[in-house]
Amino acid sequence: MVKMRPLHQKNGLLMTAMMREGYTIKSLAKASEVHYLTVWRIVNEQHKPNKTTKAKLCDLLNQTPKELGLE
């Protein structure tokens, strides 16, 4: 069951890194070959990424998982 969270709560570290590198949720999903909704859910802290997705996001954004708020 999905835990309800306020709509304004997002992963700010991930969003900042995305903006710095010029990515939107849609463009990051396409570049990382991950479904758009998966990236949206990670950004909106509805679930944590698996190892493969985490590695792809870190590589594209040139950050560690900790710097992106994924740990």
C-alpha positions in Angstrom: 0.0 0.0 0.0 1.3 3.5 -0.9 2.0 5.7 2.0 0.2 9.0 1.7 2.5 12.1 1.7 1.9 15.8 1.2 1.9 16.7 -2.5 4.6 19.3 -1.9 7.2 16.8 -0.5 9.7 16.0 -3.1 13.3 14.8 -3.2 14.9 18.3 -3.4 18.4 17.0 -3.8 17.4 14.9 -6.8 15.4 17.8 -8.3 18.3 20.2 -7.9 20.7 17.9 -9.6 18.2 17.3 -12.4 17.8 21.1 -13.0 21.6 21.6 -12.8 22.1 19.0 -15.5 19.2 20.3 -17.6 16.9 17.3 -17.1 13.1 17.1 -16.6 11.5 14.0 -15.2 10.6 13.0 -18.8 14.0 13.6 -20.3 15.8 11.9 -17.4 13.5 8.9 -17.8 14.3 8.7 -21.5 18.0 9.1 -21.0 18.2 6.5 -18.2 15.8 4.1 -20.1 13.5 4.0 -17.1 9.8 4.4 -17.3 8.6 8.0 -16.8 6.3 7.0 -13.8 9.2 5.2 -12.1 11.3 8.4 -12.2 8.3 10.5 -11.1 7.7 8.2 -8.1 11.4 8.4 -7.1 11.3 12.2 -7.3 8.0 12.3 -5.4 9.5 9.9 -2.8 6.8 7.3 -3.4 9.4 4.6 -3.6 13.2 4.0 -3.6 15.0 3.0 -6.8 16.4 -0.4 -7.3 20.2 -0.8 -7.7 20.2 -0.6 -11.5 18.0 2.5 -11.6 20.0 4.2 -8.9 23.2 3.6 -10.8 21.8 5.0 -14.0 20.5 8.1 -12.3 23.8 8.7 -10.5 25.8 8.3 -13.7 23.6 10.7 -15.6 23.6 13.3 -12.8 27.3 12.8 -11.9 26.4 12.4 -8.2 26.5 9.7 -5.5 23.3 8.1 -4.2 23.8 10.0 -0.9 24.2 13.3 -2.7 20.9 12.6 -4.6 19.0 11.7 -1.4 18.6 8.1 -2.6 20.0 6.4 0.5 
